[in-house]
Amino acid sequence: MAFSLSFNRTFKHQPWVDAVDRVAAGGDNGFNVRFQRLEADLDKISGLFTEVTAALNSLLPAPGTEKSIRLAPFLTGTGPTAWDTSSQAGLAKKPPGTSAQGAMPLTLPVPGVISSFRVFGKNKGSGTLFFDLMRAKLDGSSQDRLVRIVVSGQATDAPFSDARPPIGDPEAEIDPNAGYFIATSLVGAGNNDTVVITGFQVTYKER
């Protein structure tokens, strides 16, 4: 989008000369005509500010418009077995063994509400994946699970994409006095199962 704004000043000050010019309200060089020219220029500047404000506001989404945050699974280990995030950048893979645990922080806008949580990946084998969108009070007084997604093992390594709204409420208020994080765990997998987490998506509305 291209903007084209310009302002051409119309007022040009003609200096008065001591002991020569007679200062007066009227006339071609009086106070009135000079201030009227200044007033016209200021009105034009005011109009330009109005145009700029309208143009900038038109770029903003309407209140209540849904937005999404998409995240790669940079999971930090939270249990005996951490996800493998080093063998391939941007992915979290099942390490050797039958389980894995991890978590990562999430930044959300305030004020707003959470509409849904979506997970992406592959789960070939016998393991079960648990994904939790969590809220933790900054004073450490409590933690709440806002969304839980459970993905059972499949016979093939076809990608999955599963989304859920907040538990018990279609929209969960974003608390300015809380932090948010995503927790994941894998249980019951076989040694040769293919389990990969490829991404997360949180959909929200600003208020």
Z-matrix of the N, CA and C atoms (Angstrom, degrees):
N
C 1 1.459
C 2 1.524 1 109.00
N 3 1.342 2 116.41 1 128.76
C 4 1.461 3 121.16 2 -179.15
C 5 1.524 4 109.64 3 -105.02
N 6 1.320 5 116.05 4 137.55
C 7 1.454 6 121.54 5 177.01
C 8 1.526 7 108.54 6 -111.27
N 9 1.320 8 115.83 7 140.77
C 10 1.461 9 120.44 8 178.39
C 11 1.521 10 108.25 9 -132.82
N 12 1.328 11 115.83 10 97.23
C 13 1.457 12 121.65 11 179.42
C 14 1.519 13 108.82 12 -119.67
N 15 1.310 14 116.14 13 137.52
C 16 1.462 15 119.66 14 178.48
C 17 1.520 16 109.40 15 -145.33
N 18 1.317 17 115.04 16 156.45
C 19 1.458 18 120.96 17 178.30
C 20 1.522 19 108.30 18 -141.58
N 21 1.311 20 115.70 19 121.83
C 22 1.460 21 121.56 20 177.47
C 23 1.525 22 108.89 21 -108.79
N 24 1.292 23 114.90 22 113.34
C 25 1.467 24 119.73 23 -178.50
C 26 1.527 25 110.33 24 -66.40
N 27 1.331 26 115.52 25 134.37
C 28 1.470 27 120.07 26 177.84
C 29 1.524 28 111.83 27 -102.79
N 30 1.322 29 116.84 28 -23.41
C 31 1.464 30 119.74 29 -178.09
C 32 1.526 31 110.16 30 -81.71
N 33 1.297 32 115.79 31 131.72
C 34 1.461 33 121.67 32 174.64
C 35 1.518 34 107.94 33 -134.21
N 36 1.300 35 115.20 34 118.37
C 37 1.464 36 119.73 35 -175.03
C 38 1.528 37 111.12 36 -75.38
N 39 1.296 38 115.20 37 129.83
C 40 1.461 39 121.68 38 172.94
C 41 1.531 40 107.49 39 -104.23
N 42 1.320 41 118.19 40 108.87
C 43 1.466 42 119.98 41 -174.48
C 44 1.534 43 112.00 42 -59.43
N 45 1.313 44 113.53 43 139.66
C 46 1.455 45 118.73 44 171.71
C 47 1.529 46 109.33 45 -80.68
N 48 1.302 47 115.45 46 152.85
C 49 1.468 48 121.43 47 179.87
C 50 1.522 49 108.34 48 -114.25
N 51 1.339 50 114.99 49 126.84
C 52 1.460 51 119.62 50 179.32
C 53 1.525 52 110.78 51 -57.62
N 54 1.314 53 113.84 52 138.51
C 55 1.470 54 122.51 53 175.64
C 56 1.521 55 113.01 54 65.62
N 57 1.349 56 117.07 55 6.43
C 58 1.464 57 120.61 56 176.94
C 59 1.523 58 110.16 57 -117.59
N 60 1.356 59 115.13 58 -55.69
C 61 1.463 60 119.49 59 -179.02
C 62 1.522 61 110.27 60 -81.74
N 63 1.294 62 113.09 61 142.84
C 64 1.457 63 119.96 62 175.47
C 65 1.526 64 107.49 63 -103.57
N 66 1.323 65 115.97 64 114.33
C 67 1.457 66 120.58 65 -177.95
C 68 1.521 67 109.25 66 -71.67
N 69 1.360 68 114.73 67 128.91
C 70 1.458 69 119.58 68 -178.03
C 71 1.520 70 109.56 69 -147.04
N 72 1.324 71 116.06 70 161.91
C 73 1.462 72 120.63 71 178.85
C 74 1.520 73 111.10 72 -78.67
N 75 1.329 74 117.84 73 -40.90
C 76 1.453 75 121.13 74 -177.30
C 77 1.514 76 112.58 75 -95.01
N 78 1.331 77 115.13 76 -176.06
C 79 1.451 78 120.42 77 178.26
C 80 1.516 79 112.96 78 89.38
N 81 1.348 80 115.24 79 170.43
C 82 1.463 81 120.67 80 -177.17
C 83 1.521 82 113.02 81 -66.57
N 84 1.319 83 117.10 82 -21.79
C 85 1.460 84 120.17 83 -177.98
C 86 1.526 85 111.48 84 -119.34
N 87 1.338 86 116.16 85 20.87
C 88 1.458 87 119.85 86 -177.66
C 89 1.523 88 112.80 87 -85.43
N 90 1.335 89 113.32 88 173.11
C 91 1.460 90 119.08 89 -179.68
C 92 1.525 91 112.01 90 -58.91
N 93 1.312 92 116.87 91 -41.72
C 94 1.465 93 120.08 92 -173.66
C 95 1.528 94 112.20 93 -59.69
N 96 1.330 95 116.85 94 -50.92
C 97 1.457 96 119.51 95 -176.36
C 98 1.523 97 111.09 96 -67.24
N 99 1.332 98 117.00 97 -34.80
C 100 1.465 99 119.23 98 178.95
C 101 1.535 100 111.38 99 -66.63
N 102 1.324 101 115.81 100 -45.81
C 103 1.464 102 118.50 101 -179.46
C 104 1.527 103 111.64 102 -69.75
N 105 1.317 104 117.35 103 -28.82
C 106 1.464 105 119.40 104 175.45
C 107 1.529 106 111.05 105 -65.70
N 108 1.332 107 116.71 106 -38.14
C 109 1.460 108 119.76 107 176.78
C 110 1.534 109 111.07 108 -67.05
N 111 1.330 110 116.19 109 -41.22
C 112 1.468 111 119.33 110 175.75
C 113 1.529 112 110.78 111 -61.61
N 114 1.322 113 115.94 112 -41.81
C 115 1.461 114 120.50 113 179.87
C 116 1.526 115 111.08 114 -61.45
N 117 1.327 116 117.13 115 -40.63
C 118 1.463 117 120.89 116 179.34
C 119 1.528 118 110.78 117 -64.32
N 120 1.339 119 116.68 118 -41.17
C 121 1.465 120 119.70 119 178.09
C 122 1.524 121 111.33 120 -64.60
N 123 1.333 122 116.61 121 -43.13
C 124 1.464 123 119.78 122 179.59
C 125 1.527 124 111.37 123 -65.05
N 126 1.327 125 117.08 124 -36.36
C 127 1.468 126 119.69 125 176.60
C 128 1.525 127 110.90 126 -63.11
N 129 1.333 128 116.16 127 -38.92
C 130 1.463 129 119.14 128 179.28
C 131 1.528 130 110.81 129 -67.10
N 132 1.343 131 116.71 130 -40.76
C 133 1.468 132 120.03 131 176.99
C 134 1.525 133 110.28 132 -62.29
N 135 1.329 134 116.54 133 -41.71
C 136 1.464 135 120.19 134 178.09
C 137 1.523 136 111.06 135 -60.15
N 138 1.333 137 116.42 136 -40.83
C 139 1.460 138 119.69 137 178.16
C 140 1.516 139 112.58 138 -63.87
N 141 1.340 140 116.43 139 -36.99
C 142 1.462 141 120.04 140 177.93
C 143 1.525 142 111.01 141 -66.12
N 144 1.335 143 117.20 142 -39.92
C 145 1.465 144 119.81 143 176.38
C 146 1.528 145 110.76 144 -61.50
N 147 1.317 146 116.51 145 -38.52
C 148 1.463 147 120.02 146 177.98
C 149 1.524 148 110.83 147 -63.01
N 150 1.337 149 116.93 148 -42.04
C 151 1.465 150 120.73 149 178.72
C 152 1.527 151 111.19 150 -64.41
N 153 1.343 152 116.41 151 -43.16
C 154 1.464 153 120.07 152 -179.72
C 155 1.528 154 110.43 153 -63.67
N 156 1.330 155 116.43 154 -43.61
C 157 1.468 156 120.18 155 179.32
C 158 1.521 157 111.15 156 -60.14
N 159 1.331 158 116.46 157 -44.39
C 160 1.467 159 120.16 158 179.84
C 161 1.527 160 110.97 159 -63.75
N 162 1.345 161 116.76 160 -40.12
C 163 1.464 162 119.95 161 -179.86
C 164 1.522 163 111.21 162 -65.97
N 165 1.340 164 117.14 163 -42.45
C 166 1.462 165 120.11 164 179.47
C 167 1.525 166 111.29 165 -67.16
N 168 1.329 167 116.62 166 -40.78
C 169 1.464 168 119.70 167 179.13
C 170 1.521 169 111.89 168 -63.88
N 171 1.335 170 116.47 169 -31.52
C 172 1.464 171 119.39 170 -179.89
C 173 1.525 172 111.77 171 -67.79
N 174 1.335 173 116.85 172 -20.23
C 175 1.461 174 120.52 173 179.14
C 176 1.523 175 112.33 174 -82.94
N 177 1.330 176 116.90 175 -16.04
C 178 1.456 177 120.56 176 -178.37
C 179 1.526 178 110.33 177 -80.81
N 180 1.336 179 116.92 178 142.64
C 181 1.468 180 118.53 179 175.31
C 182 1.519 181 110.46 180 -68.50
N 183 1.306 182 115.81 181 149.89
C 184 1.457 183 119.97 182 177.79
C 185 1.521 184 109.73 183 -65.20
N 186 1.343 185 118.11 184 148.02
C 187 1.470 186 120.06 185 177.89
C 188 1.524 187 110.80 186 -54.06
N 189 1.320 188 115.52 187 135.43
C 190 1.456 189 119.64 188 -179.54
C 191 1.510 190 114.48 189 89.39
N 192 1.340 191 117.93 190 -0.84
C 193 1.459 192 120.51 191 177.80
C 194 1.527 193 110.04 192 -70.05
N 195 1.311 194 116.51 193 133.88
C 196 1.462 195 119.89 194 -179.24
C 197 1.530 196 111.17 195 -75.85
N 198 1.326 197 114.88 196 139.07
C 199 1.456 198 122.56 197 174.33
C 200 1.522 199 108.07 198 -129.32
N 201 1.323 200 116.12 199 163.09
C 202 1.461 201 119.93 200 -179.28
C 203 1.520 202 110.87 201 -132.61
N 204 1.326 203 114.94 202 141.78
C 205 1.458 204 122.89 203 170.69
C 206 1.522 205 107.06 204 -106.62
N 207 1.327 206 116.94 205 125.54
C 208 1.464 207 121.43 206 179.41
C 209 1.523 208 108.90 207 -111.96
N 210 1.318 209 115.65 208 132.37
C 211 1.459 210 120.77 209 -171.55
C 212 1.518 211 111.22 210 -130.81
N 213 1.320 212 115.80 211 138.86
C 214 1.460 213 120.90 212 168.95
C 215 1.526 214 108.06 213 -79.64
N 216 1.328 215 118.30 214 150.41
C 217 1.471 216 121.26 215 -173.91
C 218 1.534 217 113.43 216 -81.76
N 219 1.328 218 116.18 217 73.78
C 220 1.461 219 120.36 218 176.03
C 221 1.531 220 108.25 219 -86.01
N 222 1.322 221 115.15 220 77.88
C 223 1.459 222 122.17 221 -171.60
C 224 1.521 223 111.80 222 -90.05
N 225 1.319 224 115.14 223 133.99
C 226 1.463 225 121.90 224 173.44
C 227 1.522 226 108.67 225 -96.18
N 228 1.320 227 116.64 226 136.30
C 229 1.457 228 120.34 227 -178.22
C 230 1.515 229 112.68 228 -60.27
N 231 1.341 230 116.34 229 136.35
C 232 1.468 231 121.45 230 179.44
C 233 1.524 232 111.85 231 -126.60
N 234 1.311 233 117.57 232 10.63
C 235 1.457 234 120.98 233 -178.85
C 236 1.512 235 110.68 234 -150.29
N 237 1.312 236 117.08 235 -163.71
C 238 1.465 237 120.56 236 -177.74
C 239 1.522 238 113.74 237 -61.97
N 240 1.355 239 116.71 238 -30.77
C 241 1.461 240 120.28 239 -175.99
C 242 1.520 241 109.64 240 -129.58
N 243 1.325 242 116.72 241 115.81
C 244 1.463 243 121.13 242 -179.29
C 245 1.526 244 110.50 243 -86.16
N 246 1.317 245 115.45 244 155.39
C 247 1.455 246 120.58 245 173.32
C 248 1.528 247 110.02 246 -65.32
N 249 1.312 248 115.55 247 149.51
C 250 1.463 249 121.13 248 176.52
C 251 1.528 250 108.22 249 -85.48
N 252 1.325 251 116.65 250 104.78
C 253 1.467 252 121.32 251 178.72
C 254 1.524 253 112.02 252 -110.81
N 255 1.319 254 117.04 253 7.06
C 256 1.465 255 120.26 254 -175.23
C 257 1.527 256 113.51 255 -104.97
N 258 1.330 257 118.23 256 -23.87
C 259 1.466 258 118.94 257 -175.54
C 260 1.524 259 112.16 258 -73.79
N 261 1.341 260 117.43 259 -25.52
C 262 1.465 261 121.03 260 175.81
C 263 1.519 262 108.65 261 -147.45
N 264 1.320 263 116.02 262 118.30
C 265 1.463 264 121.07 263 -175.50
C 266 1.524 265 111.36 264 -59.76
N 267 1.339 266 115.88 265 136.42
C 268 1.455 267 121.30 266 175.87
C 269 1.506 268 115.10 267 85.90
N 270 1.340 269 118.34 268 1.22
C 271 1.458 270 122.13 269 179.38
C 272 1.525 271 109.81 270 -127.30
N 273 1.338 272 115.08 271 154.26
C 274 1.463 273 121.12 272 172.09
C 275 1.523 274 107.44 273 -118.75
N 276 1.341 275 116.49 274 116.45
C 277 1.461 276 121.53 275 -175.70
C 278 1.526 277 110.91 276 -110.74
N 279 1.331 278 114.57 277 154.62
C 280 1.464 279 119.61 278 175.15
C 281 1.526 280 109.16 279 -64.86
N 282 1.311 281 117.03 280 128.87
C 283 1.458 282 119.63 281 176.14
C 284 1.531 283 109.64 282 -79.23
N 285 1.308 284 118.56 283 174.18
C 286 1.467 285 119.74 284 173.95
C 287 1.531 286 110.51 285 -55.70
N 288 1.314 287 116.83 286 135.20
C 289 1.456 288 120.52 287 -178.17
C 290 1.512 289 111.27 288 120.79
N 291 1.330 290 115.51 289 -162.13
C 292 1.462 291 120.75 290 -172.42
C 293 1.520 292 113.89 291 -116.71
N 294 1.337 293 118.27 292 -0.14
C 295 1.467 294 119.64 293 -175.13
C 296 1.520 295 110.61 294 -149.19
N 297 1.334 296 115.07 295 167.92
C 298 1.467 297 121.87 296 175.68
C 299 1.521 298 108.19 297 -162.78
N 300 1.339 299 115.84 298 150.40
C 301 1.458 300 121.63 299 178.68
C 302 1.528 301 108.85 300 -140.91
N 303 1.329 302 116.15 301 145.39
C 304 1.458 303 119.31 302 178.36
C 305 1.515 304 111.76 303 -170.52
N 306 1.333 305 115.56 304 166.43
C 307 1.462 306 121.27 305 179.25
C 308 1.518 307 109.06 306 -153.01
N 309 1.334 308 115.61 307 160.54
C 310 1.462 309 121.40 308 177.08
C 311 1.524 310 109.36 309 -150.98
N 312 1.346 311 117.98 310 148.61
C 313 1.463 312 120.79 311 -178.91
C 314 1.521 313 111.88 312 -76.57
N 315 1.326 314 114.71 313 161.58
C 316 1.460 315 122.47 314 -178.52
C 317 1.522 316 108.29 315 -141.46
N 318 1.327 317 116.95 316 130.54
C 319 1.463 318 121.52 317 177.82
C 320 1.520 319 109.40 318 -105.29
N 321 1.334 320 116.23 319 127.12
C 322 1.462 321 121.78 320 -178.59
C 323 1.527 322 109.85 321 -123.99
N 324 1.351 323 117.47 322 150.42
C 325 1.468 324 120.60 323 -178.19
C 326 1.522 325 111.70 324 -77.15
N 327 1.321 326 114.97 325 149.08
C 328 1.466 327 121.87 326 176.35
C 329 1.524 328 107.78 327 -125.26
N 330 1.341 329 119.67 328 133.38
C 331 1.465 330 127.25 329 -1.45
C 332 1.528 331 111.52 330 -82.84
N 333 1.326 332 115.69 331 156.25
C 334 1.452 333 120.50 332 178.89
C 335 1.513 334 110.91 333 177.65
N 336 1.332 335 115.57 334 178.62
C 337 1.462 336 121.44 335 178.51
C 338 1.525 337 108.87 336 -134.81
N 339 1.329 338 116.13 337 147.88
C 340 1.460 339 122.46 338 176.80
C 341 1.526 340 108.41 339 -89.64
N 342 1.341 341 116.06 340 128.88
C 343 1.464 342 120.90 341 -179.34
C 344 1.523 343 112.44 342 -97.93
N 345 1.345 344 116.40 343 -39.92
C 346 1.463 345 118.39 344 -177.84
C 347 1.521 346 110.58 345 -162.86
N 348 1.321 347 114.26 346 163.17
C 349 1.461 348 123.51 347 177.51
C 350 1.522 349 106.80 348 -129.89
N 351 1.341 350 116.80 349 129.91
C 352 1.464 351 121.46 350 -177.79
C 353 1.528 352 109.35 351 -126.51
N 354 1.335 353 115.63 352 144.07
C 355 1.463 354 121.24 353 178.95
C 356 1.530 355 109.09 354 -125.58
N 357 1.331 356 114.89 355 150.73
C 358 1.462 357 121.64 356 -178.58
C 359 1.532 358 108.92 357 -131.43
N 360 1.334 359 116.14 358 145.09
C 361 1.454 360 118.63 359 176.10
C 362 1.513 361 112.82 360 167.03
N 363 1.345 362 114.79 361 -159.93
C 364 1.460 363 123.12 362 177.15
C 365 1.528 364 107.74 363 -137.16
N 366 1.331 365 116.24 364 142.06
C 367 1.465 366 119.87 365 178.92
C 368 1.525 367 109.30 366 -144.84
N 369 1.315 368 115.04 367 80.14
C 370 1.463 369 120.89 368 178.27
C 371 1.524 370 108.94 369 -95.00
N 372 1.332 371 115.47 370 120.50
C 373 1.457 372 119.22 371 178.57
C 374 1.512 373 111.77 372 133.67
N 375 1.325 374 115.84 373 -153.79
C 376 1.465 375 121.40 374 -173.00
C 377 1.521 376 113.68 375 -101.75
N 378 1.316 377 117.93 376 -2.50
C 379 1.462 378 120.48 377 -174.69
C 380 1.520 379 113.47 378 -78.59
N 381 1.324 380 115.29 379 159.12
C 382 1.463 381 122.45 380 176.00
C 383 1.520 382 108.96 381 -118.65
N 384 1.328 383 115.16 382 130.89
C 385 1.463 384 121.86 383 179.30
C 386 1.524 385 109.99 384 -100.32
N 387 1.330 386 115.66 385 137.37
C 388 1.460 387 122.14 386 175.02
C 389 1.529 388 108.38 387 -120.28
N 390 1.329 389 115.49 388 129.62
C 391 1.464 390 121.67 389 177.59
C 392 1.525 391 108.13 390 -123.55
N 393 1.321 392 116.79 391 127.21
C 394 1.461 393 121.32 392 -179.89
C 395 1.522 394 110.25 393 -126.24
N 396 1.334 395 115.57 394 128.60
C 397 1.460 396 121.16 395 169.50
C 398 1.524 397 106.44 396 -93.63
N 399 1.333 398 116.24 397 117.08
C 400 1.457 399 121.56 398 -169.85
C 401 1.530 400 111.90 399 -114.84
N 402 1.336 401 114.11 400 151.49
C 403 1.466 402 122.07 401 173.76
C 404 1.522 403 108.01 402 -123.92
N 405 1.331 404 116.41 403 130.23
C 406 1.465 405 120.85 404 -178.47
C 407 1.525 406 109.46 405 -126.80
N 408 1.320 407 116.65 406 125.70
C 409 1.458 408 120.81 407 177.17
C 410 1.531 409 110.00 408 -61.13
N 411 1.330 410 116.15 409 139.73
C 412 1.458 411 120.15 410 -176.94
C 413 1.522 412 112.33 411 -65.89
N 414 1.330 413 117.42 412 -24.55
C 415 1.463 414 119.57 413 178.70
C 416 1.526 415 112.30 414 -85.57
N 417 1.344 416 116.48 415 3.22
C 418 1.457 417 120.54 416 177.54
C 419 1.511 418 115.02 417 77.29
N 420 1.338 419 117.23 418 10.85
C 421 1.463 420 119.65 419 -174.28
C 422 1.525 421 113.56 420 -76.46
N 423 1.347 422 117.89 421 -26.40
C 424 1.463 423 118.49 422 -177.04
C 425 1.520 424 111.14 423 -162.68
N 426 1.346 425 114.44 424 160.92
C 427 1.457 426 123.12 425 171.37
C 428 1.521 427 108.24 426 -132.58
N 429 1.335 428 115.75 427 140.94
C 430 1.461 429 120.83 428 179.99
C 431 1.519 430 109.74 429 -127.34
N 432 1.329 431 116.00 430 139.11
C 433 1.459 432 120.93 431 172.29
C 434 1.521 433 107.74 432 -88.81
N 435 1.334 434 116.64 433 116.30
C 436 1.460 435 120.96 434 -179.22
C 437 1.522 436 112.03 435 -87.25
N 438 1.331 437 116.80 436 -39.39
C 439 1.465 438 121.71 437 -179.23
C 440 1.525 439 108.44 438 -141.25
N 441 1.321 440 116.47 439 138.28
C 442 1.472 441 120.93 440 171.27
C 443 1.522 442 108.60 441 -126.27
N 444 1.326 443 115.78 442 132.55
C 445 1.461 444 122.63 443 175.25
C 446 1.523 445 107.97 444 -123.61
N 447 1.321 446 116.41 445 130.20
C 448 1.463 447 122.50 446 178.90
C 449 1.526 448 108.22 447 -116.67
N 450 1.327 449 115.87 448 126.47
C 451 1.467 450 121.29 449 -179.97
C 452 1.521 451 108.36 450 -121.08
N 453 1.321 452 116.15 451 114.89
C 454 1.466 453 121.03 452 179.19
C 455 1.524 454 110.65 453 -81.64
N 456 1.340 455 114.80 454 159.43
C 457 1.451 456 120.06 455 178.74
C 458 1.520 457 112.26 456 -64.61
N 459 1.335 458 115.51 457 150.42
C 460 1.457 459 122.04 458 -179.00
C 461 1.529 460 109.93 459 -120.09
N 462 1.319 461 114.58 460 165.62
C 463 1.464 462 119.55 461 -179.92
C 464 1.521 463 111.95 462 -77.42
N 465 1.331 464 117.18 463 -21.39
C 466 1.466 465 121.09 464 -178.96
C 467 1.528 466 109.16 465 -122.94
N 468 1.327 467 115.27 466 172.59
C 469 1.464 468 119.37 467 177.89
C 470 1.530 469 111.46 468 -97.40
N 471 1.341 470 116.10 469 30.59
C 472 1.465 471 120.43 470 176.69
C 473 1.533 472 109.45 471 -63.20
N 474 1.325 473 118.23 472 139.12
C 475 1.468 474 120.50 473 -179.25
C 476 1.530 475 111.46 474 -63.69
N 477 1.323 476 116.13 475 146.12
C 478 1.461 477 120.78 476 172.97
C 479 1.526 478 109.44 477 -113.40
N 480 1.325 479 114.90 478 153.98
C 481 1.462 480 123.25 479 174.41
C 482 1.516 481 106.56 480 -145.49
N 483 1.323 482 116.33 481 111.88
C 484 1.461 483 120.35 482 -173.78
C 485 1.521 484 109.14 483 -130.08
N 486 1.337 485 116.62 484 135.02
C 487 1.464 486 121.68 485 -178.94
C 488 1.521 487 109.98 486 -128.90
N 489 1.338 488 115.41 487 149.25
C 490 1.455 489 122.02 488 177.69
C 491 1.532 490 109.25 489 -143.27
N 492 1.352 491 116.75 490 147.94
C 493 1.466 492 120.00 491 172.29
C 494 1.524 493 109.79 492 -81.64
N 495 1.324 494 117.87 493 170.36
C 496 1.465 495 120.02 494 176.19
C 497 1.526 496 111.90 495 -58.13
N 498 1.319 497 115.72 496 147.65
C 499 1.461 498 121.84 497 -178.22
C 500 1.528 499 110.11 498 -66.40
N 501 1.343 500 116.27 499 125.73
C 502 1.453 501 121.34 500 174.39
C 503 1.511 502 115.56 501 73.07
N 504 1.333 503 118.01 502 1.90
C 505 1.460 504 120.27 503 -177.56
C 506 1.521 505 107.71 504 -157.44
N 507 1.345 506 118.37 505 125.41
C 508 1.465 507 118.74 506 -179.26
C 509 1.523 508 113.56 507 -64.00
N 510 1.335 509 116.85 508 -19.69
C 511 1.459 510 120.73 509 178.28
C 512 1.526 511 108.81 510 -142.26
N 513 1.330 512 116.66 511 124.84
C 514 1.462 513 121.52 512 179.96
C 515 1.524 514 109.53 513 -102.28
N 516 1.320 515 116.48 514 126.03
C 517 1.460 516 121.80 515 -179.61
C 518 1.527 517 110.21 516 -63.68
N 519 1.331 518 116.52 517 136.10
C 520 1.461 519 121.56 518 176.55
C 521 1.526 520 108.27 519 -82.67
N 522 1.309 521 115.99 520 118.74
C 523 1.461 522 122.92 521 -173.45
C 524 1.530 523 110.02 522 -88.87
N 525 1.349 524 118.78 523 120.86
C 526 1.467 525 120.07 524 178.97
C 527 1.523 526 113.08 525 -68.30
N 528 1.333 527 116.84 526 -14.18
C 529 1.463 528 121.07 527 -179.79
C 530 1.526 529 112.21 528 -102.51
N 531 1.330 530 115.82 529 24.51
C 532 1.467 531 120.10 530 -179.27
C 533 1.522 532 110.00 531 -139.52
N 534 1.327 533 115.04 532 155.54
C 535 1.453 534 121.96 533 171.42
C 536 1.518 535 109.07 534 -105.42
N 537 1.334 536 116.51 535 159.60
C 538 1.461 537 120.96 536 -176.57
C 539 1.521 538 109.64 537 -126.63
N 540 1.330 539 115.85 538 145.01
C 541 1.455 540 119.77 539 177.28
C 542 1.521 541 110.17 540 -152.56
N 543 1.335 542 114.94 541 161.06
C 544 1.458 543 122.65 542 177.61
C 545 1.521 544 107.76 543 -108.94
N 546 1.327 545 116.81 544 127.26
C 547 1.463 546 122.16 545 177.99
C 548 1.526 547 109.03 546 -114.73
N 549 1.324 548 116.46 547 138.50
C 550 1.463 549 121.13 548 -179.45
C 551 1.525 550 109.90 549 -132.80
N 552 1.324 551 115.02 550 149.38
C 553 1.465 552 119.44 551 174.17
C 554 1.522 553 109.71 552 -150.68
N 555 1.305 554 115.34 553 150.33
C 556 1.460 555 123.66 554 176.92
C 557 1.520 556 107.80 555 -125.03
N 558 1.340 557 116.27 556 131.64
C 559 1.466 558 120.60 557 177.82
C 560 1.523 559 109.33 558 -133.17
N 561 1.329 560 115.56 559 151.32
C 562 1.459 561 121.53 560 172.06
C 563 1.508 562 116.33 561 71.34
N 564 1.318 563 118.04 562 19.66
C 565 1.465 564 119.93 563 -179.55
C 566 1.524 565 110.70 564 -81.40
N 567 1.322 566 115.71 565 155.06
C 568 1.453 567 120.73 566 173.60
C 569 1.514 568 110.83 567 -85.88
N 570 1.315 569 116.23 568 159.86
C 571 1.463 570 119.92 569 -177.91
C 572 1.520 571 112.55 570 -59.69
N 573 1.326 572 116.95 571 -32.20
C 574 1.461 573 120.63 572 -176.56
C 575 1.528 574 113.05 573 -101.85
N 576 1.315 575 117.77 574 10.52
C 577 1.470 576 120.54 575 178.84
C 578 1.530 577 110.37 576 -68.09
N 579 1.335 578 115.26 577 152.44
C 580 1.465 579 121.62 578 176.05
C 581 1.524 580 108.60 579 -106.06
N 582 1.316 581 116.13 580 107.26
C 583 1.465 582 120.98 581 -179.71
C 584 1.525 583 108.01 582 -128.59
N 585 1.330 584 115.61 583 119.82
C 586 1.465 585 121.33 584 -177.69
C 587 1.526 586 108.92 585 -137.51
N 588 1.314 587 116.67 586 131.36
C 589 1.467 588 121.62 587 171.75
C 590 1.524 589 107.01 588 -100.31
N 591 1.336 590 116.07 589 124.41
C 592 1.464 591 119.74 590 -175.01
C 593 1.527 592 113.63 591 -107.00
N 594 1.332 593 118.81 592 -16.53
C 595 1.457 594 118.16 593 178.58
C 596 1.512 595 113.58 594 173.20
N 597 1.347 596 113.80 595 168.29
C 598 1.463 597 122.43 596 176.83
C 599 1.525 598 108.58 597 -131.44
N 600 1.321 599 115.35 598 154.95
C 601 1.461 600 120.72 599 175.09
C 602 1.522 601 109.03 600 -142.97
N 603 1.320 602 116.04 601 127.89
C 604 1.465 603 121.79 602 175.81
C 605 1.523 604 107.76 603 -115.33
N 606 1.325 605 116.30 604 123.74
C 607 1.460 606 121.82 605 178.73
C 608 1.523 607 108.76 606 -102.48
N 609 1.335 608 116.22 607 134.93
C 610 1.463 609 120.88 608 -175.04
C 611 1.525 610 109.83 609 -145.64
N 612 1.322 611 115.35 610 168.80
C 613 1.462 612 122.77 611 174.61
C 614 1.523 613 108.30 612 -126.92
N 615 1.318 614 116.02 613 130.98
C 616 1.459 615 120.14 614 174.39
C 617 1.523 616 109.46 615 -82.19
N 618 1.327 617 114.94 616 151.97
C 619 1.468 618 119.85 617 177.92
C 620 1.519 619 110.32 618 -123.12
